[in-house]
Amino acid sequence: MISLKRNIKGELVPARGLRTKLSSMYAPNQIEEFKISRSKFNDFLKCKRCFYLDRVQGLVSPSTPGWTLNQATDLLLKKEFDECREQQIPHRIFEKFGLDNVVPFHHKDIDLWRESLHHGLQHQVENSNLVLHGGIDDVWVDLNNQQLIIVDYKSQSSSKPVTKETYLFGAYKQEYKIQLDFYAYLLVKMGFRVSPIGYFYVCNADRNVDRFNGRLLFEETIIPYSWSIDWLDQQISHMTNVLNSDHLPDGNPACENCAYAMQRTRIES
């Protein structure tokens, strides 16, 4: 896919390929605080070379289109859950999945926690200048034990049924697990008691209806996930070492970005 750079008016502008905002670039061994988002941490896990080129060298990857349909689903779900949050009542789907004692968590910072670009959940890594952050879709609370429950909304369209036995299988779903692990890590570090079970609220559009008629029909399913954060400290430490290095790390042999850059350089030279 070829991506063209546009300004906020939609006009084509020169694509520089390098960042100009210094706050988004890390200088090895700097002492100033530096934020790392969940998505950038995920980039580190995928390819350390691309991560380093982005965060330290300021190389900008081509942009991708926004997921506007998924965003619309998320927005409408948040409106539903916020109504329940204000009244402190279970959501309409909870009874079906045995969550009668669960309500959306009411907290003064809930909107900040859900704002991924400028805030989100935040934690400064111990003895480090790195601040990890990530915008969560929602937080529920178990009224029986007052533990917080991490929730992520997922929208899709698959002909296969969504079940807790099969949903999280497959290579691409591993990123979903990392996402909830990361959010759990942040909430725990922020001092909250977190339920060991988080949930994916999956909205699956039915492909088997006879016609479109201007609407999509979604089947809603809640998939439990037992998160794990034991592995995160080691990876965060490794990421810190990469950021503070003066050497470009090796790439992932499976990284298509690295392969494209290498082959393009070879052809052009």
C-alpha positions in Angstrom: 0.0 0.0 0.0 1.3 3.5 -0.9 0.5 6.1 1.7 0.4 9.9 0.9 1.0 12.6 3.5 -1.9 15.0 4.0 -2.5 17.9 6.4 -5.6 18.3 8.5 -7.4 19.9 5.6 -6.7 16.8 3.4 -4.2 18.6 1.2 -1.1 16.8 0.0 2.1 17.9 1.7 5.7 16.8 1.4 6.4 13.6 3.4 9.7 14.0 5.2 10.0 10.5 6.6 11.5 11.9 9.9 10.0 13.2 13.0 10.3 16.9 13.9 8.8 16.7 17.4 11.7 16.2 19.8 9.5 14.9 22.6 8.6 11.8 20.5 12.4 11.0 20.0 14.6 9.4 22.7 18.2 10.3 23.2 20.2 7.4 24.5 20.9 7.8 28.3 18.7 10.9 28.6 17.4 11.7 32.0 14.2 13.4 31.0 11.0 11.4 31.3 10.0 9.6 28.0 6.6 8.0 27.3 6.3 4.6 25.7 2.7 3.6 24.6 1.4 0.1 24.5 1.5 0.1 20.7 5.2 1.2 20.7 6.0 -1.5 23.3 4.3 -4.0 20.9 6.5 -2.6 18.1 9.5 -3.4 20.3 8.4 -7.0 20.7 7.9 -7.4 17.0 11.1 -5.8 15.7 13.7 -4.1 17.8 15.4 -2.6 14.8 12.3 -0.8 13.6 11.4 0.2 17.1 14.9 1.8 17.5 14.7 3.6 14.2 11.4 5.0 15.2 11.9 6.1 18.8 15.6 7.0 18.7 16.4 7.9 15.1 13.0 9.5 14.4 12.1 7.4 11.3 8.4 7.7 10.6 6.6 4.6 9.3 4.0 5.1 6.5 0.6 5.7 8.0 -2.4 3.4 7.7 -6.1 4.1 7.3 -8.1 4.5 10.5 -10.4 1.7 11.6 -13.5 3.9 11.6 -16.1 1.1 11.7 -14.4 -0.5 14.7 -14.1 3.0 16.3 -17.8 3.5 15.9 -18.6 0.2 17.6 -16.3 1.1 20.5 -17.9 4.5 20.9 -21.4 3.1 21.0 -20.4 0.5 23.5 -18.8 3.1 25.7 -22.0 5.1 25.7 -23.9 2.0 26.8 -21.5 1.2 29.6 -21.3 4.8 30.7 -25.1 4.8 31.3 -24.7 1.7 33.5 -21.7 3.3 35.2 -23.7 6.3 36.2 -26.5 4.1 37.7 -24.1 1.5 39.0 -26.1 -1.3 37.4 -25.0 -4.4 35.4 -24.9 -4.1 31.6 -27.6 -5.9 29.7 -25.3 -8.7 28.6 -23.8 -9.5 32.0 -26.6 -11.9 33.1 -26.0 -14.1 30.1 -22.4 -14.7 31.1 -22.8 -15.0 34.8 -21.6 -11.5 35.7 -24.6 -10.4 37.8 -22.3 -9.0 40.5 -20.3 -6.9 38.1 -20.8 -3.2 37.2 -18.7 -0.7 35.2 -16.2 0.9 37.5 -16.9 4.5 38.5 -13.7 6.5 38.9 -13.0 10.2 38.4 -10.2 9.4 35.9 -12.0 6.9 33.8 -12.1 9.2 30.7 -8.4 9.9 31.1 -7.7 6.2 31.3 -9.6 5.7 28.0 -7.7 8.5 26.3 -4.8 6.7 24.6 -3.1 9.6 22.8 -2.4 12.0 25.7 -3.0 10.0 28.9 -4.4 6.5 29.4 -3.3 4.3 32.3 0.3 5.4 33.3 3.2 4.0 35.3 6.7 5.3 35.6 9.1 2.3 35.6 11.0 2.0 38.9 14.5 3.5 38.7 13.8 4.6 35.2 12.8 7.7 33.1 10.4 5.6 31.1 6.6 6.2 31.5 4.5 3.4 30.1 0.9 4.3 29.1 -2.0 2.8 27.3 -5.7 3.7 26.7 -8.0 1.1 28.0 -11.5 0.4 26.5 -13.2 -0.1 29.9 -12.8 -1.2 33.5 -15.5 -3.1 35.4 -15.6 -4.0 39.1 -16.6 -7.1 40.9 -18.8 -6.0 43.7 -18.2 -9.2 45.7 -14.4 -8.5 46.2 -13.9 -5.0 44.8 -11.4 -6.2 42.3 -11.1 -4.3 39.0 -11.7 -6.1 35.7 -9.8 -5.2 32.5 -12.0 -5.1 29.4 -11.1 -4.7 25.7 -13.7 -4.3 22.9 -13.1 -6.2 19.7 -15.1 -5.9 16.5 -14.9 -8.3 13.6 -16.8 -10.2 11.0 -16.1 -14.0 10.9 -18.2 -16.9 9.7 -16.7 -18.9 12.6 -18.6 -18.8 15.9 -16.9 -16.9 18.7 -16.3 -19.2 21.7 -14.0 -19.0 24.7 -12.4 -22.4 23.7 -11.2 -21.1 20.3 -11.3 -17.3 20.2 -7.7 -16.7 21.5 -6.1 -19.3 19.3 -4.0 -18.3 16.4 -0.9 -16.1 15.9 -2.7 -12.8 15.5 -4.7 -13.2 18.7 -1.4 -13.3 20.7 -1.3 -9.6 20.4 -4.7 -9.4 22.0 -3.3 -11.2 25.0 -0.3 -8.9 25.2 -2.6 -6.0 25.2 -4.5 -7.1 28.3 -1.3 -8.2 30.0 0.0 -4.7 29.5 -3.1 -3.0 30.9 -3.1 -5.4 33.9 0.5 -4.5 34.5 -0.3 -0.8 34.5 -3.3 -1.1 36.8 -1.4 -3.3 39.3 1.5 -0.8 39.3 -0.9 2.0 39.9 -1.9 0.3 43.1 -5.3 -1.2 42.2 -6.5 -4.7 43.1 -7.1 -6.4 39.7 -9.1 -9.5 39.0 -7.0 -12.3 37.5 -9.6 -12.6 34.8 -10.0 -9.9 32.2 -12.5 -10.0 29.3 -12.7 -9.4 25.6 -16.1 -8.0 24.6 -16.3 -9.4 21.0 -18.8 -8.0 18.5 -19.0 -10.4 15.5 -20.9 -9.1 12.4 -23.1 -11.8 10.9 -22.1 -12.6 7.3 -24.9 -15.1 6.8 -27.9 -12.8 6.7 -29.9 -12.6 3.4 -29.2 -8.9 2.7 -27.6 -5.8 4.1 -30.6 -3.4 4.4 -28.4 -0.6 5.7 -27.4 -2.4 8.9 -25.0 -5.0 10.3 -26.2 -7.6 12.9 -23.7 -8.3 15.6 -23.5 -11.3 17.9 -22.0 -10.2 21.2 -19.8 -12.5 23.3 -17.7 -12.0 26.4 -14.4 -14.0 26.3 -12.5 -14.5 29.6 -8.7 -14.3 29.6 -6.3 -15.1 32.5 -3.7 -12.4 32.1 -0.1 -12.7 33.0 2.4 -10.0 33.8 5.4 -12.0 35.0 7.2 -11.7 31.7 6.8 -7.9 31.4 9.6 -6.6 33.7 12.3 -8.5 31.7 11.0 -7.2 28.4 10.8 -3.7 29.7 14.4 -3.9 31.0 15.5 -5.2 27.6 13.6 -2.3 25.9 15.4 0.2 28.1 18.8 -1.2 27.1 17.9 -1.0 23.5 16.8 2.6 23.8 20.0 3.5 25.6 22.3 1.8 23.1 24.3 3.7 20.5 24.1 0.7 18.1 21.3 -0.3 15.8 19.9 -3.6 17.0 19.3 -6.6 14.7 16.0 -6.8 13.0 13.4 -9.6 13.0 14.0 -11.9 10.0 10.2 -12.0 9.5 9.8 -8.2 9.6 8.3 -7.0 6.2 9.3 -3.4 6.9 13.0 -4.4 7.2 12.8 -6.6 4.1 11.2 -3.8 2.1 13.9 -1.3 3.1 16.7 -3.7 2.4 15.4 -4.7 -1.1 14.6 -1.2 -2.1 18.1 -0.1 -1.1 19.5 -3.0 -3.1 17.4 -2.2 -6.2 18.0 1.6 -6.2 21.8 1.2 -5.7 
